[in-house]
Amino acid sequence: MGSSIPRKICKTDFKEGMKLVIGLGNPGSKHQNNRHNVGHMVVDALATLKGLTLLKSDKFMNDSGFFVAEKLKAYSLQPTALYIIHDDLDIKLGEYKIQLGKGPKEHKGLVSIYEALGTREFWHVRVGIDNRQQALSTRIKGEQYVLEDFTDEEKTLLGKVIKQICKKLAVL
């Protein structure tokens, strides 16, 4: 009769198909509803899904690189297993894109990550936040706009896109 020996669980067992999902944002309650914190908002919504390792950066947006590099190393993962969720002014509010190695034109949080990892070859979950209707000459500057809270109307639209993103990430 054969014996049933429990299989030893190795660290590599957890890496097989593992995805590390990190939502970018700024720490502190005063920032929790800012457009820049949409990464944190998506991670909160993803918390019910299984098979994803979810983290929120605890650094300010522009210092995200060290945090991300540290976590990638701690989990012994390659950058292609990394999904960074971030706001994107190049995409309209209510839309999103998930792309390998492609982010917005300008985003200081992502620049920090590119420098810390030495690559852009990770997954960018680009959540559109631009809902500015003004002409370019009178438009609120991006640096100011991302630190403003979502309006109630925008939160409704954002909730819908966050559900779409959760469904998509659950099957990747």
N, C-alpha and C positions, 0 to 999 in steps of 0.2 A: 504494500500500500504506500503511495506517495505521500510525503508530508507537505503541508502547506506552510511555506516559509514566507513571512511578510517581506515584500520587496522594500529594500532600503530606499528612502527618499533622499535624493541628492539635490544639491543646489541647482544643477542643470535641469532637473525636472520642471522647475518653475520657469525656466527661460524658454522652454519649448513653446513657441507661439505666443509668448508673453508680450503684452503691449503696455508700455508705460505712458500714461496720459497725464500731462501737467497743464494745468490752467494758469495762465499768467494774470496778474493783477497787482494791485497795491494792498499792503496789509492795513488793517485798522477799520473800524466801523464807519468812519467818515467817508471811506472810499467804496464801501460795499455795493452801492448802486450806481457807481460811475460807469460810463461807457468802457473805460479802460479795464474794468473788472469783469468783462463778459466771460473771460476764461474761467474765473472762479465760479461764475453762475452756471456755466455748462457742467463743470465738475460736480457741483452740488446736485444737479439733475441726473448726472450719470451714476451717482452713488448707489443706485438700486441695481445696477447691472453687474453681472458676474463675469469673471475672466479678464477684467481690466484692473490694473494697479493705478489708482488715482491719487494725485497729489495736487495741492495748491502751492504755488510758490509763496514763500513767506518773506520774500525780498521785494523791494520796490521794483517796478517794472524795468527800469533802466539797468538794474543790477541782477537780472534774472540768470545770466550766464553761469555764474558760479554755482548757484542752486541746482540748475539743470545738469551741469557736468558732474557734480557731486552725486546726484541721484542715479544718473546713467551708470556711473562707475560702481556705485553701491549694489546695483542690481546686475552688474556684469553684462550689460546689454549694448548692442550696436545702435548707432543713431537711427537706423532704419526701423527700429522697434519703438521709437519715440514719437509721440503725438503731442505737439504743442498747440494748445487752444488759445487763441488770441484775437483781439479786436483788429478790425481792418477798415481803414477809411477809404480804401480803394473799392470797396464793395458796399452796395446799398443795404440799409437796414432791412432785415427780412430775408436776406440771401446769405449763402455760405459756400465755401469751396474747401475741399480736402485735397491737398496736392503735396507730392513729394518734392522737397527742395525748392519750393516756390512760395515766397511770402510777398507782403506789400512792398511798395517802393521804399518807404521810409518807416521804420519802426525801431526805436532805440532798444526796446526789450529784446527783439530778435537779433539786432546787431550784437548785443552783449552775448547772446547764446552762440551766434556764429563764431565769434572770437574765442569763446571758452571751449567750444567743441572742435574748432578748426574745420568745420563743414556746415553746409546748408542742407545736407542730405538727410533730413528727417521729415516727418509728416507735419505739415502746417494745416491746422484746422482754422481756417480764416473766416471769422464771423463778422459779417458786414454790420457796421454801426453808422454809416453815413446817411443822415437824414436831413442834411443841410440843403435848403432850397435856394438860398441866396446866390446871387451872381458871384463869381470868383473874387471880384474886387471887394465885395462887402461881406464875404463869408467869414465866419469865426475861424480863427487859426486852429489847426488840428491839435496843437499842444494844449490849448484851452478847452476845446470841444470834448476831448477824451476824458477830461477830469470833471465834466458835468454829469449829473445824474440823468438817467433815462426818464422821459416823461411817462405818465400813465399810459398814454396812447402807444408810445414806443414799447413799453413793457409788454403789452398785449401781443404786438407783432413779434417781439423778441421771444416770448414764450413759445410761439408756434415754431420758430426756427430752431430753438433749442430742442424741442421734441424731435424734429427732423434729424438733427445732428446726433441725438442719442440713438435713434433707430439705426442710422448709418454706421455709427461706431460699434454698435452691438453686433453687427454682421461682418465687420472687417476682420 
